[in-house]
Amino acid sequence: MKKSILMVICAGIFGLSACTSGANSETAPIPSILLRTSLPTAASVSTTEPAPNRNYFLTATIVPFYTQVPSPTVVGTPANIIVALNMGGGGAGFSANVYAQEVYTGQTFTIFMSAGMHTASFLPTSAPVNLSIQAPGTYIFYARLSNAPTEYFYGYTECTIPTECVGSPLVAVDVLPGETYTITIADRKALLPDNDKRGLPVTVPWVKIGESSP
């Protein structure tokens, strides 16, 4: 009986040893190529710069020596000014900046008048523009051509025919809130405030002709 138990124990030990050795023999070896390959490190990784975009080009804007200053904001109900520029023959063929400058405070409002067809047979060539200004107030009106503001300029005076103007004083107009006034700038010999004098009280000659009415 004891011999039988001893044989069973030996047989169990022998079988367990055989199973363990079989499992170890079935484990796949690590390929040698993996053992020779190293993982990338921070030093071995290089940064790839994007290719430059050739589908664009730089543009340049020519800025003249004279820069237009935006008009201030009107507070309350403005006065509406319909402004025409007569450079001769009844119209204006070049773009211009039109100004309304308050004679006492210097507050200046401006609007751009686009160029017309200055070689056209039928005039006027540039339509009047509408300019809203602070009211009440007393304003003079003038224009400077946008391409040569210091050489070509016109003022609102009693003269309405450019070829007959001799440089009369500027006419100042009293304006009221909500009212509309029509102005024709035509005197090409009028004395105007310099470019650096906008925003300052007017010092060039000006007059008021009677009472202004809408």
Secondary structure, 3 states (H helix, E strand, C coil): CHHHHHHHHHHHHHHHHHHHHHHHHCCCCCCHHHHCCCCCCCCCCCCCCCCCCCCCCCCCCCCCCCCCCCCCCCCCCCEEEEEEECCCCCCCCCCEEEEEEECCCCCEEEEEECCCCCCCCCCCCCCCEEEEECCCEEEEEEEEECCCCCCCEEECCCCCCHHHCCCCCEECEEECCCCEEEEEECECCCCCCCHHHCCCCCCCCEECCCCCCC
